[in-house]
């Protein structure tokens, strides 16, 4: 009998999490060919999410709880769950009930067909305009920076095989980016259509600041293309500056009465100065991440484990 491990990052979900767990349990009762366990990772939620996780773990031994010492983010929570899981198949989903746990059989069937990873795809996402815009930007970034196939849709609801998980958890740097780790491990990835639900309560925890941080993390952790783009832009800017200078000299030689433009000079200085600062900032971002990684900054710190043996 194959085992399925569910990994659910939890943040501000004290009211929605029990429903998600019940839905998983009801569905897995129907899928008698699988055994399962559930890993709930509390990302230092300010509400009573950890209290709910504690009650769920007390009621059922196959529900495991992990409590972070501080907020490390969704991707770090996923990495913690992946490292503690031991199922042949691992399914990751959200804690807000928007990702339909009762359609997990669609993802598992694709893994049984031979695919290494399966992402849920939605006809219509029940997110806010801001979140949908963020998803489109993230989609574009993945295609440009990480060479994601254009036809592949990625989401927070996905399933992967054990060997993919083993490769993902080898990544120990401070800034995990789960989508990049999956794309790095395999190209045998497909989509299945599922229904995306309305949020039961509350609002998304992804602010503009968090989305920007996620995008920066994605394209600096797994790609040097931003540096190459910066090189191309810098070279192009230098060519533009040279041509403009040549044009100014020729114009002056042909017509000595043409006044030299203070405004155009200042515009050129501001433009190229700004480009230089952008390039330096980008390089500094890479150097800063290297420095943090060299200092062995952890992906997460676990305060407490429930129904999980403490590592030696």
C-alpha positions in Angstrom: 0.0 0.0 0.0 1.4 3.4 -1.0 1.6 6.3 1.4 0.5 9.8 0.7 1.9 12.6 2.9 -0.1 15.9 3.0 1.9 19.1 3.8 0.0 22.2 4.8 1.6 25.5 5.8 -0.7 27.2 8.3 -1.1 30.9 9.0 -4.2 32.6 10.4 -6.3 29.4 9.7 -7.8 28.5 13.1 -11.3 28.5 11.6 -10.6 27.0 8.2 -8.0 24.3 9.0 -10.4 21.8 10.7 -12.6 21.8 7.6 -9.6 21.1 5.4 -8.5 18.2 7.6 -12.0 16.7 7.6 -12.2 16.9 3.8 -8.8 15.1 3.5 -9.9 12.4 5.9 -13.3 11.8 4.1 -11.6 11.6 0.7 -8.8 9.3 1.9 -11.4 6.9 3.3 -12.6 6.5 -0.2 -9.1 5.9 -1.6 -8.5 2.7 0.2 -5.4 1.8 -1.8 -3.5 4.5 0.0 -2.5 5.2 3.6 -1.7 8.8 4.6 -0.5 11.2 7.1 -0.8 15.0 7.4 1.8 17.5 8.4 0.6 20.9 9.7 3.3 23.6 9.9 2.4 26.6 12.0 4.3 29.6 10.6 4.1 31.5 13.9 0.5 32.5 13.3 -0.7 35.3 15.7 -4.1 33.7 16.2 -5.0 30.3 17.8 -3.9 28.2 14.8 -1.3 26.3 16.9 -4.0 25.5 19.5 -6.2 24.0 16.7 -3.2 22.0 15.4 -2.6 20.7 18.9 -6.2 19.5 19.2 -6.1 17.8 15.8 -2.8 16.0 16.7 -4.3 14.8 20.0 -7.3 13.4 18.2 -5.4 11.6 15.5 -1.9 10.2 15.5 -1.4 10.4 11.8 -1.7 14.2 12.0 1.7 15.7 12.7 2.3 19.2 14.0 5.3 21.5 13.6 5.5 24.9 15.3 8.0 27.5 14.1 9.7 29.8 16.5 9.0 32.8 14.3 7.5 33.6 10.9 9.7 32.2 8.1 7.2 32.2 5.2 5.2 29.7 3.2 8.1 28.2 1.3 10.1 27.5 4.4 7.1 25.9 6.0 6.8 23.7 2.9 10.4 22.7 3.2 9.9 21.7 6.9 7.0 19.5 6.0 8.8 17.9 3.1 11.8 17.0 5.3 9.6 15.3 7.8 7.4 13.5 5.3 8.0 9.9 4.3 5.2 9.2 1.8 5.8 7.8 -1.7 3.7 10.7 -2.8 3.6 14.2 -1.2 0.7 16.6 -1.7 1.0 20.2 -0.8 -2.0 22.5 -0.4 -3.3 25.6 1.3 -5.0 25.9 4.7 -7.8 28.2 3.7 -10.0 25.7 1.9 -9.7 27.3 -1.5 -7.7 24.4 -2.8 -10.1 21.4 -3.0 -8.7 18.6 -1.0 -11.5 16.3 -2.2 -10.1 16.4 -5.7 -6.7 15.0 -4.6 -7.4 11.8 -6.5 -7.0 13.7 -9.8 -3.4 14.6 -8.8 -2.6 11.1 -7.6 -3.9 9.5 -10.7 -1.5 11.6 -12.8 1.4 10.5 -10.6 0.3 6.9 -11.1 0.4 7.5 -14.9 4.1 8.2 -14.6 4.4 11.9 -14.2 6.9 13.1 -11.5 4.9 16.2 -10.5 1.4 17.4 -10.9 0.0 21.0 -10.4 -3.6 21.9 -10.0 -5.0 24.3 -12.6 -8.1 26.4 -12.2 -10.7 27.5 -14.7 -11.3 30.6 -12.7 -9.3 31.7 -9.6 -11.3 33.1 -6.7 -8.6 35.5 -5.8 -8.6 39.3 -5.5 -7.5 41.4 -8.5 -4.2 42.1 -6.7 -3.5 38.4 -6.2 -4.4 37.5 -9.8 -2.0 40.3 -11.0 0.7 38.9 -8.7 0.2 35.4 -10.1 0.5 36.7 -13.7 3.8 38.5 -12.8 5.0 35.4 -11.1 4.1 33.3 -14.2 6.1 35.7 -16.5 9.1 35.6 -14.1 9.1 31.8 -14.0 9.0 31.6 -17.8 11.8 34.1 -18.3 14.1 33.3 -15.3 13.5 29.6 -14.7 12.6 28.4 -18.2 9.2 27.1 -17.2 7.2 25.7 -20.1 4.7 28.2 -21.4 1.8 25.7 -21.2 2.6 24.6 -17.6 0.5 26.3 -14.9 2.0 26.3 -11.4 0.0 26.8 -8.2 0.2 26.1 -4.4 -1.7 22.8 -4.9 0.6 20.2 -6.2 1.8 16.6 -5.8 5.3 15.1 -6.3 6.9 11.7 -6.1 9.4 10.8 -3.4 12.6 11.1 -5.4 11.6 14.7 -6.3 11.1 15.5 -2.6 14.5 14.0 -1.8 16.2 16.3 -4.4 14.3 19.3 -3.1 15.3 18.8 0.5 19.0 18.8 -0.4 18.6 22.5 -0.8 19.7 24.1 2.5 20.2 27.7 1.7 18.3 30.4 3.5 15.9 31.4 0.7 13.9 28.3 -0.5 11.7 28.7 -3.6 9.7 25.5 -4.0 8.6 26.0 -7.6 12.2 26.5 -8.6 13.2 23.3 -6.8 10.5 21.3 -8.6 11.5 22.6 -12.0 15.2 21.9 -11.2 14.4 18.3 -10.2 12.3 17.2 -13.2 10.6 18.1 -16.5 8.0 15.4 -16.3 5.3 17.8 -15.0 1.6 18.1 -15.9 -1.6 19.9 -14.9 -5.0 18.7 -13.9 -8.1 20.8 -13.8 -9.7 21.4 -10.4 -12.2 23.9 -9.0 -10.9 26.9 -7.1 -13.2 28.0 -4.3 -14.1 31.2 -2.7 -12.1 32.0 0.5 -14.2 31.0 3.5 -13.0 33.9 5.6 -10.2 36.4 6.0 -7.9 37.7 3.3 -4.7 36.6 1.7 -1.6 36.9 3.7 0.4 37.9 0.6 1.0 41.7 0.7 2.9 43.6 -2.0 6.0 43.4 0.1 5.8 39.6 0.5 5.1 39.2 -3.3 8.1 41.3 -4.2 10.3 39.3 -1.8 9.0 36.1 -3.3 9.8 37.2 -6.8 13.3 38.4 -5.8 13.9 35.1 -4.1 12.8 33.2 -7.2 15.1 34.9 -9.7 18.1 35.3 -7.5 18.1 31.9 -6.0 17.9 29.8 -9.1 19.1 32.0 -12.0 21.9 34.3 -13.1 19.8 35.7 -15.9 19.1 39.0 -14.0 22.9 39.6 -14.0 23.1 38.8 -17.7 20.1 41.2 -18.4 21.9 43.8 -16.3 25.0 43.4 -18.5 23.0 43.7 -21.7 21.2 46.8 -20.4 24.5 48.3 -19.2 26.1 47.7 -22.6 23.1 49.1 -24.4 23.0 52.2 -22.2 26.8 52.7 -22.9 26.2 52.5 -26.7 23.3 55.0 -26.5 25.5 57.4 -24.5 28.3 57.0 -27.0 26.1 57.6 -30.0 24.5 60.6 -28.3 27.9 62.1 -27.6 29.0 61.5 -31.2 25.8 63.1 -32.4 26.4 66.2 -30.2 30.0 66.6 -31.5 28.9 66.3 -35.2 26.1 68.7 -34.6 28.5 71.2 -33.0 31.0 70.9 -35.9 28.3 71.4 -38.5 26.8 74.4 -36.7 29.1 76.1 -34.2 26.2 78.4 -33.1 24.2 75.5 -31.6 24.3 75.9 -27.8 25.4 72.9 -25.7 22.4 71.7 -23.8 22.6 71.7 -20.0 19.2 69.9 -19.8 20.3 67.1 -22.1 23.5 66.7 -20.2 21.8 66.4 -16.9 19.2 64.0 -18.3 22.0 61.8 -19.5 23.8 61.9 -16.2 20.6 61.1 -14.3 19.7 58.2 -16.6 23.1 56.5 -16.6 23.5 57.2 -12.9 20.2 55.5 -12.2 21.1 52.5 -14.4 24.4 52.1 -12.6 22.6 52.2 -9.2 20.2 49.5 -10.4 23.0 47.3 -11.5 24.9 47.8 -8.3 21.8 47.0 -6.3 21.2 43.8 -8.2 24.8 42.7 -7.7 24.5 43.6 -4.0 21.4 41.5 -3.7 23.3 38.4 -4.9 26.3 39.2 -2.7 24.0 39.7 0.3 22.4 36.3 -0.2 25.8 34.7 -0.6 26.8 36.2 2.7 23.7 35.1 4.6 24.1 31.6 3.2 27.8 31.4 4.2 26.7 32.3 7.8 24.4 29.3 7.7 21.2 31.2 8.4 18.5 28.6 8.8 15.5 28.1 6.6 13.4 27.8 9.7 13.6 27.2 13.5 11.3 24.6 15.0 10.0 25.3 18.5 7.9 22.2 18.9 7.0 18.9 17.2 3.7 17.0 17.8 3.4 13.3 17.0 6.9 13.5 15.5 10.0 11.8 17.0 12.7 14.4 17.9 15.7 14.0 15.6 18.9 12.8 17.3 
